[in-house]
Amino acid sequence: MDAALVIHGKIAEKQFIADEPIPDVEGLAELIVYPKNGLGKEAAGISIFDLFGKAEHPRSAEDIDAQLRRQREEWGER
């Protein structure tokens, strides 16, 4: 893909729904979202640091270390 294509649509339930047919092109693409009509204004003043500790099930450092250890063991000699 050499030129940018603009496809208008909306986001609902974490899915992008196009308002128009998707062009007949294939290959790698990048989705960049620009909120319109006030969408997302409530998040404008939120810092990423405001989200720390908000996980539904917080995990301990020991739990994360154990998971990483198991994953590294699965890698073997790759």
N, C-alpha and C positions, 0 to 999 in steps of 0.2 A: 504494500500500500504506500503510495508516494504522497498523496494529498490527504489532508484531514477531512473527515466526513462528520457533519453535525447531525445527530439524530435526537430529536426532541422526544420527551416522554416523562414519566413520573416514576417515583419509587414508592412501592407499597409492600409491606411485609418483607423488607430487605431484598426485594426483587426490582430490577429495572424493567419497566413496561414501556415499550416504544409506542409513540403515537402515530408512527408512519412505518411503512415497510422497511426492513433492513436491506441495504444495498447488497447486490449479489457479488460480494467480495469475500475472500478468505485470507487468513494469515493472522499474525499476532496483532493485537489491538490493545488500546488503553482507554479505560472509561474514566473520564473526569467529570465530576458532578458540580454544577453551579446551581445552588438553590435559587429558585425564582418565587415571586409572589409571597415573600415573607417566610418561606419554608426554611427552617433552621435558625431563625433569629434568636430563639431561646437558647441556642447553644453557642451563640457568638461570644458571650462573656465567660465561657467555661474553659478552664485550663485542664490539660491532661492530668495535672496533679490533683484536681478535684475528684478524679475517678479512682484514685488509689484506695484500696481497701473496700471497694464496693462490689467485689466479686460475690456471687451467690454462695459459693463454697470456698472461703479462703483456704489456702494451702500453706502448710508450714515449710520452712526451709529444708527440714529433714525429708519431707515428702518429695519435694522437687529434686533434691540431691539423689534420692533413691531412684526416682524415675530416670534421671539422666544417667546414672550408673547402669541401670538395666538396658537402656538404649545403646550405650557405648559397648556393652558386652555383646549385644546383638550384632553390632557392626563387625565384630571379629577383626580379621586382619585386612580389611578393605583398604 
